[in-house]
Amino acid sequence: MQQELSHDRSAATAVVAGLAGAIVGAVVGFVLGANIGGNWFTTVSLGSWNGYEATAVVGAAVGAVVAGVAAGWLVRRAARSRTGQGAE
């Protein structure tokens, strides 16, 4: 029973960390994408968006996915190593 509660808590913590990581990743990706698009890729277009607007949207999406998955995975791995289940 205690192990189930610990597993549920670990999963919930990983989800919360993943959401927080996704928010941070989206903001960082947006800023980096806008910087890259505004300075180097000014002719890129995505729908009605051009230059920094287009690359900022792509950067935000990529940043959210990558940072969210990485944060959730890292927290889950840390929780498993703390409980002695080993890192998989």
N, CA, C and O atoms as a DFTB+ gen file, in Angstrom:
352 C
 N C O
     1  1       0.814      -1.190       0.000
     2  2       0.000       0.000       0.000
     3  2       0.862       1.260       0.000
     4  3       0.621       2.190      -0.770
     5  1       1.869       1.279       0.874
     6  2       2.747       2.444       0.952
     7  2       3.491       2.648      -0.367
     8  3       3.705       3.783      -0.793
     9  1       3.880       1.563      -1.004
    10  2       4.604       1.669      -2.265
    11  2       3.693       2.240      -3.359
    12  3       4.154       3.014      -4.199
    13  1       2.416       1.870      -3.358
    14  2       1.462       2.420      -4.326
    15  2       1.285       3.915      -4.140
    16  3       1.258       4.667      -5.114
    17  1       1.164       4.351      -2.891
    18  2       1.024       5.785      -2.627
    19  2       2.263       6.537      -3.063
    20  3       2.165       7.626      -3.629
    21  1       3.425       5.966      -2.806
    22  2       4.666       6.603      -3.223
    23  2       4.751       6.674      -4.738
    24  3       5.214       7.674      -5.288
    25  1       4.308       5.628      -5.416
    26  2       4.322       5.606      -6.878
    27  2       3.364       6.650      -7.448
    28  3       3.697       7.343      -8.409
    29  1       2.171       6.763      -6.854
    30  2       1.195       7.757      -7.304
    31  2       1.704       9.171      -7.077
    32  3       1.544      10.046      -7.928
    33  1       2.322       9.386      -5.913
    34  2       2.874      10.699      -5.611
    35  2       4.007      11.036      -6.564
    36  3       4.139      12.179      -7.001
    37  1       4.811      10.059      -6.881
    38  2       5.923      10.260      -7.809
    39  2       5.408      10.609      -9.198
    40  3       5.956      11.491      -9.860
    41  1       4.370       9.931      -9.639
    42  2       3.795      10.214     -10.951
    43  2       3.170      11.603     -10.983
    44  3       3.322      12.329     -11.966
    45  1       2.475      11.975      -9.925
    46  2       1.861      13.296      -9.868
    47  2       2.925      14.391      -9.844
    48  3       2.759      15.435     -10.475
    49  1       3.997      14.156      -9.130
    50  2       5.092      15.119      -9.092
    51  2       5.737      15.263     -10.456
    52  3       6.092      16.370     -10.861
    53  1       5.891      14.161     -11.167
    54  2       6.470      14.204     -12.509
    55  2       5.570      14.976     -13.468
    56  3       6.066      15.713     -14.320
    57  1       4.267      14.819     -13.341
    58  2       3.336      15.552     -14.205
    59  2       3.407      17.046     -13.916
    60  3       3.444      17.855     -14.844
    61  1       3.425      17.417     -12.647
    62  2       3.509      18.838     -12.279
    63  2       4.837      19.426     -12.770
    64  3       4.871      20.539     -13.295
    65  1       5.915      18.681     -12.597
    66  2       7.218      19.157     -13.081
    67  2       7.219      19.279     -14.597
    68  3       7.809      20.211     -15.143
    69  1       6.571      18.356     -15.276
    70  2       6.482      18.427     -16.729
    71  2       5.711      19.647     -17.193
    72  3       6.105      20.296     -18.162
    73  1       4.614      19.968     -16.514
    74  2       3.843      21.159     -16.869
    75  2       4.633      22.439     -16.600
    76  3       4.626      23.365     -17.411
    77  1       5.309      22.480     -15.461
    78  2       6.133      23.656     -15.151
    79  2       7.270      23.789     -16.157
    80  3       7.574      24.888     -16.620
    81  1       7.895      22.662     -16.492
    82  2       8.961      22.687     -17.488
    83  2       8.458      23.120     -18.845
    84  3       9.159      23.821     -19.575
    85  1       7.250      22.711     -19.192
    86  2       6.676      23.108     -20.477
    87  2       6.424      24.610     -20.538
    88  3       6.651      25.238     -21.572
    89  1       5.964      25.176     -19.451
    90  2       5.727      26.626     -19.418
    91  2       7.047      27.381     -19.555
    92  3       7.161      28.313     -20.352
    93  1       8.036      26.972     -18.772
    94  2       9.351      27.631     -18.856
    95  2       9.955      27.432     -20.239
    96  3      10.505      28.370     -20.816
    97  1       9.857      26.213     -20.777
    98  2      10.397      25.929     -22.103
    99  2       9.713      26.730     -23.196
   100  3      10.361      27.161     -24.150
   101  1       8.408      26.935     -23.064
   102  2       7.685      27.730     -24.058
   103  2       8.139      29.182     -24.047
   104  3       8.298      29.798     -25.101
   105  1       8.344      29.721     -22.869
   106  2       8.791      31.117     -22.768
   107  2      10.209      31.264     -23.328
   108  3      10.485      32.171     -24.114
   109  1      11.098      30.367     -22.915
   110  2      12.475      30.433     -23.409
   111  2      12.517      30.193     -24.913
   112  3      13.230      30.898     -25.629
   113  1      11.765      29.211     -25.403
   114  2      11.713      28.943     -26.836
   115  2      11.148      30.106     -27.624
   116  3      11.612      30.396     -28.726
   117  1      10.151      30.772     -27.069
   118  2       9.556      31.938     -27.723
   119  2      10.585      33.060     -27.868
   120  3      10.730      33.655     -28.936
   121  1      11.290      33.333     -26.785
   122  2      12.289      34.410     -26.811
   123  2      13.426      34.071     -27.767
   124  3      13.839      34.908     -28.570
   125  1      13.932      32.841     -27.678
   126  2      15.015      32.447     -28.592
   127  2      14.546      32.437     -30.044
   128  3      15.269      32.879     -30.936
   129  1      13.346      31.936     -30.278
   130  2      12.816      31.917     -31.635
   131  2      12.619      33.313     -32.198
   132  3      12.920      33.560     -33.365
   133  1      12.119      34.221     -31.385
   134  2      11.941      35.600     -31.838
   135  2      13.281      36.256     -32.127
   136  3      13.416      37.008     -33.092
   137  1      14.269      35.970     -31.293
   138  2      15.604      36.516     -31.511
   139  2      16.211      35.994     -32.813
   140  3      16.756      36.762     -33.606
   141  1      16.113      34.695     -33.019
   142  2      16.666      34.101     -34.240
   143  2      15.924      34.603     -35.471
   144  3      16.547      34.972     -36.466
   145  1      14.606      34.619     -35.408
   146  2      13.814      35.069     -36.548
   147  2      13.965      36.543     -36.850
   148  3      13.925      36.951     -38.011
   149  1      14.138      37.340     -35.819
   150  2      14.288      38.773     -36.026
   151  2      15.649      39.169     -36.560
   152  3      15.787      40.199     -37.220
   153  1      16.657      38.354     -36.278
   154  2      18.014      38.712     -36.684
   155  2      18.514      37.972     -37.917
   156  3      19.218      38.559     -38.739
   157  1      18.167      36.695     -38.064
   158  2      18.745      35.902     -39.145
   159  2      17.727      35.377     -40.153
   160  3      17.994      35.385     -41.354
   161  1      16.579      34.927     -39.692
   162  2      15.592      34.324     -40.593
   163  2      14.411      35.264     -40.802
   164  3      13.278      34.925     -40.460
   165  1      14.663      36.408     -41.344
   166  2      13.618      37.424     -41.495
   167  2      12.651      37.113     -42.626
   168  3      11.568      37.697     -42.676
   169  1      13.009      36.208     -43.537
   170  2      12.135      35.903     -44.674
   171  2      11.284      34.653     -44.452
   172  3      10.503      34.282     -45.328
   173  1      11.417      34.008     -43.318
   174  2      10.628      32.810     -43.014
   175  2       9.172      33.207     -42.810
   176  3       8.883      34.225     -42.182
   177  1       8.256      32.398     -43.343
   178  2       6.833      32.680     -43.099
   179  2       6.122      31.399     -42.694
   180  3       6.455      30.308     -43.156
   181  1       5.156      31.555     -41.840
   182  2       4.342      30.450     -41.343
   183  2       2.910      30.964     -41.305
   184  3       2.512      31.678     -40.384
   185  1       2.150      30.588     -42.318
   186  2       0.796      31.135     -42.429
   187  2       0.860      32.623     -42.709
   188  3       1.467      33.057     -43.688
   189  1       0.235      33.394     -41.851
   190  2       0.255      34.851     -42.037
   191  2       1.381      35.509     -41.250
   192  3       1.544      36.727     -41.316
   193  1       2.156      34.730     -40.509
   194  2       3.254      35.276     -39.712
   195  2       4.541      35.255     -40.507
   196  3       4.793      34.319     -41.266
   197  1       5.353      36.279     -40.338
   198  2       6.632      36.375     -41.039
   199  2       7.749      36.689     -40.053
   200  3       7.526      37.332     -39.027
   201  1       8.952      36.228     -40.378
   202  2      10.146      36.563     -39.601
   203  2      10.074      36.115     -38.160
   204  3       9.850      34.940     -37.870
   205  1      10.267      37.066     -37.257
   206  2      10.344      36.724     -35.837
   207  2       9.040      36.167     -35.299
   208  3       9.059      35.370     -34.361
   209  1       7.910      36.561     -35.865
   210  2       6.634      36.036     -35.383
   211  2       6.527      34.537     -35.644
   212  3       6.078      33.784     -34.780
   213  1       6.939      34.104     -36.836
   214  2       6.850      32.692     -37.197
   215  2       7.823      31.848     -36.382
   216  3       7.449      30.796     -35.863
   217  1       9.066      32.302     -36.268
   218  2      10.056      31.495     -35.546
   219  2       9.793      31.501     -34.045
   220  3      10.164      30.551     -33.355
   221  1       9.164      32.546     -33.526
   222  2       8.823      32.571     -32.104
   223  2       7.769      31.507     -31.783
   224  3       7.848      30.847     -30.747
   225  1       6.794      31.342     -32.663
   226  2       5.751      30.328     -32.447
   227  2       6.350      28.926     -32.504
   228  3       6.026      28.074     -31.676
   229  1       7.216      28.691     -33.474
   230  2       7.871      27.382     -33.588
   231  2       8.764      27.146     -32.379
   232  3       8.767      26.052     -31.816
   233  1       9.514      28.151     -31.978
   234  2      10.384      28.020     -30.811
   235  2       9.617      27.724     -29.540
   236  3      10.062      26.925     -28.717
   237  1       8.466      28.363     -29.371
   238  2       7.648      28.118     -28.186
   239  2       7.121      26.685     -28.163
   240  3       7.122      26.038     -27.116
   241  1       6.674      26.194     -29.309
   242  2       6.151      24.823     -29.368
   243  2       7.249      23.802     -29.094
   244  3       7.063      22.874     -28.307
   245  1       8.379      23.979     -29.740
   246  2       9.492      23.033     -29.547
   247  2      10.007      23.118     -28.115
   248  3      10.263      22.089     -27.488
   249  1      10.161      24.322     -27.596
   250  2      10.644      24.490     -26.224
   251  2       9.714      23.871     -25.202
   252  3      10.175      23.267     -24.233
   253  1       8.420      24.009     -25.399
   254  2       7.456      23.442     -24.454
   255  2       7.524      21.923     -24.435
   256  3       7.512      21.310     -23.368
   257  1       7.595      21.320     -25.607
   258  2       7.638      19.856     -25.669
   259  2       8.937      19.322     -25.083
   260  3       8.917      18.422     -24.243
   261  1      10.047      19.863     -25.514
   262  2      11.348      19.354     -25.062
   263  2      11.531      19.564     -23.563
   264  3      11.905      18.631     -22.853
   265  1      11.276      20.763     -23.076
   266  2      11.475      21.043     -21.652
   267  2      10.462      20.302     -20.782
   268  3      10.804      19.851     -19.689
   269  1       9.236      20.171     -21.247
   270  2       8.236      19.436     -20.467
   271  2       8.571      17.976     -20.311
   272  3       8.477      17.430     -19.211
   273  1       8.960      17.335     -21.393
   274  2       9.343      15.920     -21.332
   275  2      10.598      15.743     -20.492
   276  3      10.673      14.826     -19.674
   277  1      11.583      16.611     -20.685
   278  2      12.836      16.498     -19.930
   279  2      12.606      16.694     -18.433
   280  3      13.159      15.948     -17.625
   281  1      11.808      17.674     -18.056
   282  2      11.552      17.926     -16.634
   283  2      10.808      16.760     -15.995
   284  3      11.164      16.318     -14.903
   285  1       9.782      16.265     -16.667
   286  2       9.048      15.120     -16.129
   287  2       9.920      13.892     -15.987
   288  3       9.838      13.183     -14.984
   289  1      10.749      13.636     -16.972
   290  2      11.638      12.469     -16.937
   291  2      12.666      12.605     -15.826
   292  3      12.922      11.646     -15.098
   293  1      13.256      13.779     -15.689
   294  2      14.271      13.971     -14.657
   295  2      13.696      13.830     -13.254
   296  3      14.328      13.226     -12.387
   297  1      12.515      14.375     -13.018
   298  2      11.896      14.261     -11.698
   299  2      11.514      12.814     -11.415
   300  3      11.703      12.326     -10.301
   301  1      10.985      12.137     -12.404
   302  2      10.621      10.725     -12.225
   303  2      11.854       9.878     -11.922
   304  3      11.823       8.996     -11.063
   305  1      12.930      10.159     -12.635
   306  2      14.169       9.407     -12.418
   307  2      14.738       9.686     -11.027
   308  3      15.212       8.769     -10.356
   309  1      14.694      10.931     -10.598
   310  2      15.186      11.275      -9.266
   311  2      14.345      10.613      -8.178
   312  3      14.878      10.164      -7.164
   313  1      13.038      10.553      -8.388
   314  2      12.164       9.913      -7.402
   315  2      12.438       8.419      -7.318
   316  3      12.419       7.842      -6.230
   317  1      12.691       7.793      -8.455
   318  2      12.982       6.357      -8.436
   319  2      14.309       6.063      -7.758
   320  3      14.422       5.082      -7.022
   321  1      15.299       6.884      -7.990
   322  2      16.594       6.626      -7.357
   323  2      16.517       6.877      -5.858
   324  3      17.239       6.239      -5.092
   325  1      15.650       7.802      -5.419
   326  2      15.476       8.071      -4.004
   327  2      14.796       6.918      -3.289
   328  3      15.107       6.633      -2.133
   329  1      13.869       6.252      -3.967
   330  2      13.135       5.158      -3.333
   331  2      13.846       3.819      -3.475
   332  3      13.381       2.812      -2.942
   333  1      14.966       3.799      -4.188
   334  2      15.731       2.572      -4.323
   335  2      15.252       1.666      -5.444
   336  3      15.662       0.507      -5.510
   337  1      14.390       2.168      -6.331
   338  2      13.897       1.347      -7.424
   339  2      14.870       1.335      -8.592
   340  3      14.700       0.547      -9.523
   341  1      15.861       2.173      -8.565
   342  2      16.830       2.243      -9.660
   343  2      16.321       3.101     -10.785
   344  3      15.114       3.269     -10.957
   345  1      17.233       3.640     -11.545
   346  2      16.872       4.474     -12.686
   347  2      16.749       3.620     -13.936
   348  3      17.649       2.853     -14.280
   349  1      15.624       3.769     -14.599
   350  2      15.416       2.974     -15.803
   351  2      15.426       3.848     -17.020
   352  3      15.265       3.354     -18.136
